[in-house]
Amino acid sequence: MASEEELFANIDALLAEEPQLPPPAERARLREAAGITQARLATALKTTTQTVKNWENGRSEPKSPRLKAYQRLLKGWAAKYPATGTPAAPVAPVAPARVATPQQVTPETFTGPAAPEAKAAAPVETPAAPAAPERPVRPATRPASSRRPARKATKPAVGPRFPHGPLAVLDGDGSAYGVDGIVLDCPATTVVELVEWTLRESGLGAPKLNRYGKDSDPLIVLTAAAAVKLGLPERLEGHEQRRSLRLPEDHPIVKQVTKAKWQLTQRGFGPWARIYRKAQGRERQCVQLAILSWDALDERSWPGVAEMEPADIARVLGVYAQRVITPRGSTAVSSLELMTALRPPTKPERDPETGNWVSGHNPGSLGTEPMDPAPPEATPEHPVVVQSGWTGGFLNEEAYQWVRPVNSLSDEECLLPFAVGLDLNTAFLAAAARLVVGLSAPDHFHAPKFNPKIPGSWLVDLSHIELDPRLPSPFTPDGTRPTGPAWYQTHTVAYAQELGYDVHPIEAYLRRETGAYLDPWHDRLKSAYVDTLADLGVTKDLDNRQFLAAMEQHKQVDPALAAVLSAIKATVKGGVGKLRERPQGKSYKAGERWPALERPTWRPDIRAAVISKARVNMHRKLNNMARMTGLYPLAVLSDCVVYPSPGTSPLDFLPYAASGKPQPGGFRLGPTPGLAKLEGVQSMLWAVDLMEQGLNPARHIKGGDAVLDEGE
């Protein structure tokens, strides 16, 4: 039998334990019975109203010294206002202070050996499994945008290793705002502590997008207050170019990071800083930091996001991460990362001699090594060009910048009252669909027979092709007729054949290994674009008038999701541009290699293929419109075209069959990539005035303002 001393010791141990609280619902009942508001209780306990709400809905628990005071208050209320009609609820033990809130298991979150079908019966509540890394969790203390997605709530991509989603926005009070309203308590006071907390306790990260890929590293976004708390300057000054912003190597924070045996990438500690250690086995040790006050979120890609509350920033970036990828830098950088994440360069395979698993080439990818372009595909400063003395010309596959000659306008066109701009949704993305590109190094051929199925660069004379001067030439970005032999990408030459002309290439640089490398990139970004538009009320089932009305209002429906949509569009354009990133800095000298050349994704030939196909697609629609309606454009700028119109709506001039359906081959309205939306409306007099000044109405039709020094 136990001795009296042992029993008393056990009782003393129980008395010394943390005080127990009634269940969350009972806490709320007692407060309401006493006639006390949550705000008044928060004032008495010197905390926030939202914190009291968290205690009463079970998302968090009070800690000392408020814990004992709160318990004393609840005991007093319980004596005054006992529950009537129902037996007293058993007292629930306080959840450990650093244990995540259990989540209900559903078909979407099930991560066992075989996930149930999506159409399975309603989820059955099961005992929650123990949380893997212990960490505090509470709901957002600042509400996210009051306007929520119209169709469905976005759920973060979570798994057993990443229960709290891909990222968090850290504020100065230690609150780390995550996706889906989660807020984590981050105790870090230094950058090193933040990195270690993120990797060991936060539960942040995202699963890989391809079976051969890698999980996305967790992203921590720092507000200005959080940056200062961690010892970082609120802003970085003194650099002419935003991309040059970084801490000097002798800065105390940089020394702190290196002293703790962490490393920075070659870009240093800038607006997007990557802090890592070499992977141990399969476990990556890398954290991405984004510093808002250092302009990590470019206003052009993320309009208004940097000024939002932390919870709203987490929502915007979380939706982007779930639908596209966890941001890794600018939207252009993230776009390239998405290409690689969806088409990893390597996959495991067995060595036939040893039988061991080794890293092998993943078919359909760009591989792990950079590849030099053919001379005509390069830029004039590229080492391939400078070292070889190449003088044979270059590909000039760029987007349209064309203005129709004013003297080609008819009296009937000039008398029309309006100029209406149409914009093609993510035209480059539409061009990337099922686009076959080269995967191997280029081979040189003389006098080859043209084959439209082989991607590459062809030297061919298209100057003999005479087309209607009221349309831009499909062969040049400025729409002028070619003057002699020039280099063209396969799609441009194929379109000349499509128009009925013979083509006889003089020489070519072609690739033997080909594939639709961009297909997964296209599919993911298309889904992201269409889903986000649908959440803003622009769905595929709308008729044309409903579509135009929805597009007019969609940015006001939910500014946070409108920012996501802007970022998705910037991801498309930025990724295509990044395929041919030029050297940066005043100290660069022609012929030197620059950092972008070391990427397998530095592929100017793939960029040329996308832009060539997009420009050909535009000309095909312009040609079909002229054939079906007799209408000719006033100007084209990339994916925007301006037409003279009798009314203010595209419906006043777009071709429709007697059935009411749009005529195939022309411009069609709709929310998917490649379809059109209204860009803007101005008077015909306004458009003609700009054309006479040599300015492009397509550039200004959205806002209506134009100046003479825009470098048209």
HUVENUR-V863881 format. One record per pair of residues at least 4 apart in sequence whose C-alpha atoms are under 8 Angstrom apart, sorted by the first residue. I is the first residue (numbers start at 0). GAP is how many residues later the second one is. Records with the same first field share a line. If there is no record, write none. Layout:
I->GAP ; GAP
//
This chain:
1->4 ; 5
2->4
3->4
4->4
5->4
6->4
7->4
8->4
9->4
10->4
11->4
12->4
18->48 ; 49 ; 52
19->51 ; 71 ; 72 ; 73 ; 74
20->50 ; 53 ; 70 ; 71 ; 72 ; 73
21->4 ; 5 ; 67 ; 68 ; 69 ; 70
22->4 ; 35 ; 66 ; 68 ; 69
23->4 ; 31 ; 32 ; 33 ; 34
24->4 ; 31 ; 32
25->4
26->4 ; 29 ; 47
27->4 ; 28
28->4
29->4 ; 44 ; 47 ; 48 ; 51
30->4 ; 5 ; 6 ; 7 ; 46
31->4 ; 5
32->48
33->43 ; 47
35->4 ; 5
36->4
37->4 ; 11 ; 14 ; 15
38->4 ; 9 ; 10
39->4
40->4 ; 8 ; 11
41->4 ; 5 ; 6 ; 7 ; 9 ; 10
42->4 ; 5
44->21 ; 24 ; 25
46->4 ; 5
47->4
48->4
49->4 ; 91 ; 92
50->4 ; 9 ; 90
51->4
52->4
53->4 ; 5 ; 6 ; 7 ; 84 ; 85
54->4 ; 5 ; 6 ; 7
58->42 ; 78 ; 79 ; 80
59->76 ; 77 ; 78 ; 79
60->33 ; 34 ; 36
61->4 ; 5 ; 8
62->4 ; 34
63->4
64->4
65->4
66->4
67->4
68->4
69->4
70->4
71->4
72->4
73->4
74->4
75->4
76->4 ; 5
77->4 ; 5
82->4 ; 5
94->4
96->38 ; 39
97->36 ; 37 ; 38 ; 39
98->32 ; 34 ; 35 ; 36 ; 37 ; 38
99->31 ; 34 ; 35 ; 36 ; 37
100->35 ; 36 ; 37
101->26 ; 27 ; 28 ; 29
102->25
103->21 ; 22 ; 24
104->4 ; 5 ; 18 ; 19 ; 20 ; 21 ; 23
105->4 ; 17 ; 18
106->8 ; 9 ; 10 ; 11 ; 13 ; 16
107->10
108->49 ; 50
109->5 ; 6
110->4 ; 48 ; 49
115->4
131->28 ; 29
132->67 ; 68 ; 69 ; 70
133->67
134->49 ; 50 ; 66 ; 67
135->48 ; 49
136->45 ; 46 ; 47 ; 48
137->44 ; 45 ; 46 ; 47
138->42 ; 43 ; 44
139->4 ; 37 ; 41 ; 42 ; 43 ; 171
140->42
141->167 ; 168 ; 169
142->168 ; 169
143->37 ; 165 ; 167 ; 168 ; 171
144->167 ; 413 ; 415
146->410 ; 411
147->5 ; 410
148->4 ; 5 ; 386 ; 387 ; 409 ; 412
149->384 ; 385 ; 386 ; 387
150->383 ; 384
151->383
153->26 ; 165 ; 168
154->25 ; 167
155->9 ; 10 ; 23 ; 24 ; 162 ; 163 ; 166
156->8 ; 9 ; 49 ; 50 ; 165
157->4 ; 5 ; 6 ; 7 ; 8 ; 48 ; 49
158->4 ; 47 ; 48
160->42 ; 43 ; 44
161->4 ; 41 ; 42 ; 43 ; 44 ; 45
162->40 ; 41
163->14 ; 15 ; 18 ; 38 ; 39 ; 40 ; 41
164->13 ; 14 ; 38 ; 39 ; 40 ; 41 ; 153
165->13 ; 38 ; 39 ; 40 ; 50 ; 51 ; 52 ; 53 ; 152 ; 155 ; 160
166->11 ; 12 ; 37 ; 38 ; 51 ; 52 ; 53 ; 54 ; 147 ; 150 ; 151 ; 159
167->8 ; 9 ; 10 ; 11 ; 36 ; 51 ; 52 ; 53 ; 146
168->7 ; 8 ; 9 ; 51 ; 52 ; 53 ; 54 ; 141 ; 142 ; 144 ; 145
169->4 ; 5 ; 6 ; 7 ; 16 ; 50 ; 51 ; 52 ; 53 ; 56 ; 140
170->4 ; 5 ; 6 ; 51 ; 52 ; 53 ; 54 ; 55 ; 139
171->51 ; 52 ; 53 ; 54 ; 55 ; 56 ; 57
172->53
173->11 ; 12 ; 13 ; 14 ; 52
174->8 ; 9 ; 10 ; 11
175->7 ; 8 ; 9 ; 10
176->4 ; 5 ; 6 ; 7 ; 133 ; 134 ; 137
177->4 ; 5 ; 6 ; 133 ; 136 ; 137 ; 140
178->135 ; 136 ; 139
179->135
180->130
183->18
185->8 ; 11
187->5 ; 6 ; 9 ; 42
188->4 ; 5 ; 40 ; 41
189->4 ; 39 ; 40 ; 41
190->4 ; 39 ; 40 ; 62 ; 66
191->4 ; 64 ; 65 ; 68
192->4
193->4
194->4 ; 80 ; 92
195->4 ; 5
196->4 ; 5
197->4 ; 5 ; 6 ; 20 ; 89
198->4 ; 5 ; 19 ; 86 ; 87 ; 88
203->14 ; 15
204->10 ; 11 ; 12 ; 13 ; 14
205->9 ; 10 ; 11 ; 12 ; 120
206->7 ; 8 ; 9
207->5 ; 6 ; 7 ; 8 ; 133
208->4 ; 5 ; 6 ; 132 ; 133
209->4 ; 131 ; 132 ; 133 ; 134
211->132 ; 134 ; 135 ; 136
212->128 ; 129 ; 130 ; 131
213->127
215->110
216->67 ; 69 ; 70 ; 71 ; 109
217->68 ; 69 ; 70 ; 108
218->68 ; 69 ; 70 ; 71 ; 107 ; 108
219->67 ; 68 ; 69 ; 70
220->68 ; 69 ; 70 ; 71
221->4 ; 5 ; 67 ; 68 ; 69 ; 70
222->4 ; 68 ; 69 ; 70 ; 87
223->4 ; 10 ; 67 ; 68 ; 69
224->4 ; 9
225->4
226->4 ; 5 ; 6 ; 7 ; 64
227->4 ; 5 ; 6
230->22
231->21
233->59 ; 60
234->58 ; 59
235->9 ; 10 ; 11 ; 58
236->8
238->5 ; 6
239->4
240->4
241->53
243->26
244->25 ; 26 ; 49
245->21 ; 22 ; 23 ; 24 ; 25
246->4 ; 7 ; 21 ; 22 ; 23
247->6
248->5 ; 6 ; 19
249->4 ; 5
250->4
251->4
252->4
253->4 ; 15
254->4
255->4
256->4 ; 5 ; 6
257->4 ; 5
260->16
261->13 ; 14 ; 15
262->12 ; 13 ; 14
263->4 ; 5 ; 9 ; 10 ; 11 ; 12
264->8 ; 9 ; 10
266->6
267->5
268->4 ; 5
269->24
270->18 ; 19 ; 20 ; 21 ; 23 ; 24 ; 25
271->16 ; 17 ; 18 ; 19 ; 24 ; 56 ; 57
272->15 ; 16 ; 17
273->12 ; 13 ; 14 ; 15
274->11 ; 12 ; 13 ; 14
275->9 ; 10 ; 11
276->7 ; 8 ; 9
277->6 ; 7
278->4 ; 5 ; 6
279->4 ; 5
287->40
289->6 ; 39
290->4 ; 5
291->4 ; 5 ; 14
295->33 ; 34
296->4 ; 5 ; 8 ; 9 ; 33
297->4 ; 5 ; 32
298->4 ; 5 ; 6 ; 7
300->30 ; 262 ; 265 ; 266 ; 269
301->4 ; 261 ; 262 ; 264 ; 265
302->260 ; 263
303->4 ; 259
304->8 ; 11 ; 255 ; 258
305->7
307->4 ; 5
308->4
309->4
310->4
311->4 ; 248
312->4
313->4
314->4 ; 245
315->4 ; 244 ; 245 ; 247 ; 248
316->4 ; 9 ; 10 ; 247
317->4 ; 8
318->4 ; 245
319->4 ; 5 ; 6 ; 7 ; 244 ; 247 ; 248
320->4 ; 5 ; 6
321->4
322->201 ; 202 ; 204 ; 205
323->14 ; 200 ; 201 ; 204 ; 244
324->9 ; 13
325->8
326->4 ; 7
327->5 ; 6 ; 9
328->4 ; 5
329->4
330->4 ; 236 ; 237 ; 239 ; 240 ; 243 ; 244
331->4 ; 238 ; 239 ; 240 ; 241 ; 242 ; 243 ; 244 ; 245 ; 246
332->4 ; 241 ; 242 ; 245
333->4 ; 237 ; 241
334->4 ; 236 ; 237 ; 239 ; 240
335->4 ; 239 ; 242 ; 265
336->4
337->4 ; 183
338->4 ; 179 ; 181 ; 182
339->4 ; 5 ; 25
341->178 ; 179
342->19 ; 21 ; 22 ; 174 ; 177
343->18 ; 21 ; 23
344->16 ; 17 ; 20 ; 21 ; 22 ; 23
345->13 ; 14 ; 15 ; 16 ; 21 ; 22
346->12 ; 13 ; 14 ; 15
347->9 ; 10 ; 11 ; 12
348->8 ; 9 ; 10 ; 11
349->4 ; 5 ; 6 ; 7 ; 8
350->4 ; 5 ; 6 ; 7
351->4
360->4 ; 6
361->5
363->75 ; 150 ; 151 ; 152 ; 153
364->74 ; 152
365->73 ; 151 ; 234 ; 235
366->233
367->232
368->229 ; 230 ; 231
369->227 ; 228 ; 229 ; 230 ; 231 ; 232
370->70 ; 229 ; 231 ; 232
371->12 ; 69
372->4 ; 5 ; 11 ; 68 ; 69 ; 230 ; 231 ; 232
373->4 ; 10 ; 68 ; 135
374->9 ; 10 ; 15 ; 19
375->16 ; 17 ; 18 ; 19 ; 81 ; 111
376->17 ; 18 ; 80 ; 227 ; 228
377->4 ; 6 ; 7 ; 16 ; 226
378->6 ; 15
379->5 ; 6 ; 210
380->4 ; 5 ; 208 ; 209 ; 210 ; 211
381->4 ; 208 ; 209 ; 210 ; 211
382->4 ; 207 ; 208 ; 209 ; 210
383->4 ; 207
384->4 ; 5 ; 206
385->4 ; 204 ; 205
386->204
392->93 ; 94
393->92 ; 93
394->62 ; 91 ; 92 ; 93 ; 94 ; 213
395->80 ; 81 ; 91 ; 92
396->79 ; 80 ; 91 ; 92 ; 211 ; 212 ; 214 ; 215
397->78 ; 79 ; 210 ; 213 ; 214 ; 217
398->78 ; 212 ; 213 ; 215 ; 216 ; 238 ; 239 ; 240
399->76 ; 77 ; 78 ; 79 ; 215 ; 236 ; 237 ; 238 ; 239
400->76 ; 77 ; 78 ; 234 ; 235 ; 236 ; 237 ; 295
401->70 ; 75 ; 76 ; 77 ; 233 ; 234 ; 235 ; 294
402->231 ; 232 ; 233 ; 288 ; 291 ; 292 ; 293 ; 294
403->4 ; 66 ; 67 ; 68 ; 229 ; 230 ; 231 ; 287
404->4 ; 65 ; 286
405->282 ; 285 ; 286
407->61 ; 62
408->4 ; 5
409->4
410->4
411->4
412->231
413->270 ; 271
414->269
415->228 ; 229 ; 230 ; 268
416->227 ; 228 ; 229 ; 230 ; 266 ; 267 ; 268
417->226 ; 227 ; 228 ; 229 ; 230 ; 263 ; 264 ; 265 ; 266 ; 267
418->223 ; 224 ; 225 ; 226 ; 229 ; 262 ; 263 ; 264 ; 265 ; 268
419->222 ; 223 ; 224 ; 225 ; 228 ; 229 ; 230 ; 258 ; 259 ; 260 ; 261 ; 262 ; 281
420->219 ; 220 ; 221 ; 222 ; 257 ; 258 ; 259 ; 260 ; 277 ; 280 ; 281
421->218 ; 219 ; 220 ; 228 ; 254 ; 255 ; 256 ; 257 ; 258
422->216 ; 217 ; 218 ; 253 ; 254 ; 255 ; 256
423->215 ; 216 ; 249 ; 250 ; 251 ; 252 ; 253
424->214 ; 246 ; 247 ; 248 ; 249 ; 250 ; 251 ; 252
425->4 ; 143 ; 146 ; 213 ; 247 ; 248
426->4 ; 187 ; 212 ; 246 ; 247
427->4 ; 144 ; 145 ; 148 ; 182 ; 183 ; 186
428->4 ; 93 ; 96 ; 97 ; 143 ; 244 ; 245
429->92 ; 184 ; 243 ; 244
430->4 ; 179 ; 180 ; 182 ; 183 ; 186 ; 243
431->86 ; 87 ; 90 ; 178
432->85 ; 86 ; 89 ; 90
433->82 ; 84 ; 85
434->81 ; 82 ; 83 ; 84 ; 174 ; 175
435->19 ; 78 ; 79 ; 80 ; 81
436->18 ; 19 ; 77 ; 78 ; 79 ; 80 ; 169 ; 172
437->17 ; 18 ; 72 ; 73 ; 74 ; 75 ; 76 ; 77 ; 167 ; 168
438->72 ; 73 ; 74 ; 75 ; 76
439->71 ; 72 ; 73 ; 74
440->70
441->14 ; 67 ; 68 ; 69 ; 70
442->66 ; 67 ; 68 ; 69
443->63 ; 64 ; 65 ; 66
444->62 ; 63 ; 64 ; 65
445->60 ; 61 ; 62
446->57 ; 58 ; 59 ; 60 ; 61
447->56 ; 57 ; 58 ; 59 ; 60
448->55 ; 56
449->53 ; 54 ; 55
451->38 ; 39 ; 41 ; 42
452->37
453->36 ; 56 ; 57 ; 58 ; 60
454->34 ; 35 ; 55 ; 56 ; 59 ; 154
455->33 ; 34 ; 52 ; 53 ; 54 ; 55 ; 149
456->30 ; 31 ; 32 ; 33 ; 51 ; 52 ; 53 ; 148
457->29 ; 30 ; 31 ; 32 ; 35 ; 47 ; 48 ; 49 ; 50 ; 51
458->26 ; 27 ; 28 ; 29 ; 46 ; 47 ; 48 ; 49
459->25 ; 26 ; 27 ; 28 ; 43 ; 44 ; 45 ; 46 ; 47
460->23 ; 24 ; 25 ; 42 ; 43 ; 44
461->13 ; 20 ; 22 ; 23 ; 24 ; 34 ; 41
462->18 ; 19 ; 20 ; 21 ; 22
464->36
465->15
466->4 ; 6
468->4
469->162 ; 163
470->8 ; 151 ; 152 ; 161 ; 162
471->6 ; 7 ; 8 ; 147
472->5 ; 6 ; 7 ; 8
473->5 ; 18 ; 141 ; 142 ; 145
474->4 ; 6 ; 7 ; 13 ; 17
475->4 ; 5 ; 6
481->4
487->4 ; 5
488->4 ; 119 ; 120 ; 123
489->4 ; 119
490->4 ; 118 ; 121 ; 122 ; 125
491->4 ; 120 ; 121 ; 124
492->4 ; 10
493->4
494->4 ; 121
495->4 ; 5 ; 6 ; 7
496->4 ; 5 ; 6
517->4
518->4
519->4
520->4
521->4
522->4
523->4
524->4 ; 43 ; 47
525->4 ; 146 ; 147
526->4
527->4 ; 40
528->4 ; 36 ; 39 ; 40 ; 143
529->4 ; 9 ; 141 ; 142
530->4
531->4 ; 29 ; 32 ; 33
532->4 ; 5 ; 6 ; 21 ; 32 ; 138
533->4 ; 5 ; 6
534->26
535->18 ; 19 ; 21 ; 22 ; 25 ; 26
536->13 ; 17 ; 20
537->4 ; 9 ; 12 ; 13 ; 16 ; 133
538->8 ; 132
539->130 ; 131 ; 132
541->4 ; 5
542->4
543->4 ; 125 ; 126
544->4
545->4
546->4 ; 122 ; 123 ; 124
547->4 ; 129 ; 130
548->4
549->4
550->4 ; 126
552->4
553->4 ; 8
554->4 ; 7
555->6
557->4
558->4
559->4
560->4
561->4
562->4
563->4
564->4
565->4
566->4
567->4
568->4
569->4
570->4
571->4
572->4
573->4
574->4
575->4 ; 31 ; 34
576->4 ; 30
577->24
578->22 ; 23 ; 24 ; 25 ; 27 ; 28
579->22 ; 23 ; 24 ; 27
580->15 ; 21
581->14
582->5 ; 11 ; 12 ; 13
583->4
587->4
592->4
593->4
594->4
595->6
596->5
597->4
602->4
603->4
604->4
605->4
606->4
607->4
608->4
609->4
610->4
611->4
612->4
613->4
614->4 ; 23
615->4
616->4
617->4 ; 21
618->4
619->4 ; 45
620->4 ; 44 ; 45 ; 46
621->4 ; 10 ; 11 ; 44
622->4
623->4 ; 41 ; 42
624->4 ; 5 ; 6 ; 7 ; 30 ; 40 ; 41 ; 42
625->4 ; 5 ; 6
627->27
628->26
630->12 ; 13
631->11 ; 12
632->8 ; 9 ; 10 ; 11
633->7 ; 8 ; 9 ; 10 ; 63
634->6 ; 7 ; 8 ; 61 ; 62 ; 63
635->4 ; 5 ; 6 ; 60 ; 62
636->4 ; 59 ; 61 ; 62
639->39 ; 58
640->57
641->55 ; 56
643->40
644->5 ; 7 ; 8
645->6 ; 7
646->5
647->4 ; 33
648->4 ; 29
649->4 ; 28
653->8 ; 12 ; 13 ; 14
654->7 ; 8 ; 11
655->4 ; 5 ; 6 ; 7
656->4 ; 5 ; 6
661->4 ; 6
666->8 ; 9
667->7 ; 8
668->6 ; 7 ; 8
669->5 ; 6 ; 7
670->4 ; 5 ; 6
678->22 ; 23
679->21 ; 22 ; 23
680->20 ; 21
681->4 ; 5 ; 19 ; 22
682->4
683->4
684->4
685->4
686->4 ; 10
687->4
688->4
689->4 ; 5 ; 6 ; 7 ; 16
690->4 ; 5 ; 6
692->15
693->18
694->13 ; 17
695->4 ; 16
696->4
697->4
699->4 ; 5 ; 6
700->4
//
